[in-house]
Amino acid sequence: MRWPAEAVWEAVAPLLPGFTVEVLPELDSTNSELMRRARAGRTEPVLLVAEHQTAGRGRLGRSWESAAGDSLTFSLGLPLAPPDWSGLSLAVGVAVAEALHADIRLKWPNDLWVDDRKLTGILIETAAPVDGGASRYTIVGIGINVAPRAAPAIGLRELQPDATAPGTLLAVAEPVVRTLQAFEQFGFSPFQARFERRDALADRAVRLSDGMAGTAHGVDERGALLVHTAAGMRAVTSAEVSVRPA
Ligand SMILES: O=C(O)CCCC[C@@H]1SC[C@@H]2NC(=O)N[C@@H]21
């Protein structure tokens, strides 16, 4: 199904004052496109949506696969200068989850899960400081599965049978922008309790990519994952975390 691009533009643009809104039929990756533009000096606030990505990217060099029409793939680009960057992807996850459904959980640090199946991935990248100042051009890429997907993924339609990619964009775009603005001012701490209400790892046995095992106990005020290990409580700021089978 093709997007009603003009209608989407007309509905979303008024929600995002100061942003240019673009809905394109195909791109390699919305994140890659905004990074190319930033490197060419174009650092204005943009919402860029691709109906289809030919080379969608995930974290850690992974790819983000989606067929046309079965997912929502977009990036927001804007200059940001928060006093502390830690926890940004968690705050964005809170905004997306709260905008979509009560049953969505947050899997530290970047994923949204339903019943331990991945619904959404978030890829945040930043370009060089804007005009040599404190702001960095920040590209927040979000991929949301909409059509039902085989495990280990899941589609939003399994929670909301009438979900569509354009409707999902309308639901999440403004909350994510408001979150980025709040994060720039206040950092992660206002999002800590909201994250913990949806924490998919809370009180679960986890394994970190460095081999350490323990039990997850929420996040601290900077968004670090707290893991109780044999060596004591660790505040984990960068690692892959997997749930250990019970
Ligand atoms: O799960 C992950 O590792 C993150 C996936 C992020 C995918 C989105 S889709 C829109 C934007 N463009 C990309 O190439 N990636 C992000």
The ligand as an SDF file (V2000), in Angstrom:
LIG
                    3D

 16 17  0  0  0  0  0  0  0  0999 V2000
   16.9670   -1.9820   16.5710 O   0  0  0  0  0  0  0  0  0  0  0  0
   17.9170   -1.2790   16.1950 C   0  0  0  0  0  0  0  0  0  0  0  0
   19.0980   -1.6930   16.2240 O   0  0  0  0  0  0  0  0  0  0  0  0
   17.6260    0.1130   15.7300 C   0  0  0  0  0  0  0  0  0  0  0  0
   16.7840    0.1070   14.4950 C   0  0  0  0  0  0  0  0  0  0  0  0
   16.4900    1.5120   13.9830 C   0  0  0  0  0  0  0  0  0  0  0  0
   15.7680    1.4750   12.6700 C   0  0  0  0  0  0  0  0  0  0  0  0
   15.3700    2.8570   12.2090 C   0  0  0  0  0  0  0  0  0  0  0  0
   14.2980    2.7970   10.8250 S   0  0  0  0  0  0  0  0  0  0  0  0
   14.4620    4.5180   10.5910 C   0  0  0  0  0  0  0  0  0  0  0  0
   15.9210    4.8580   10.8310 C   0  0  0  0  0  0  0  0  0  0  0  0
   16.6890    4.6600    9.6350 N   0  0  0  0  0  0  0  0  0  0  0  0
   17.5630    3.6560    9.7390 C   0  0  0  0  0  0  0  0  0  0  0  0
   18.3240    3.2640    8.8470 O   0  0  0  0  0  0  0  0  0  0  0  0
   17.4860    3.1290   10.9690 N   0  0  0  0  0  0  0  0  0  0  0  0
   16.5060    3.7980   11.7830 C   0  0  0  0  0  0  0  0  0  0  0  0
  1  2  2  0
  2  3  1  0
  2  4  1  0
  4  5  1  0
  5  6  1  0
  6  7  1  0
  7  8  1  0
  8  9  1  0
  8 16  1  0
  9 10  1  0
 10 11  1  0
 11 12  1  0
 11 16  1  0
 12 13  1  0
 13 14  2  0
 13 15  1  0
 15 16  1  0
M  END
$$$$
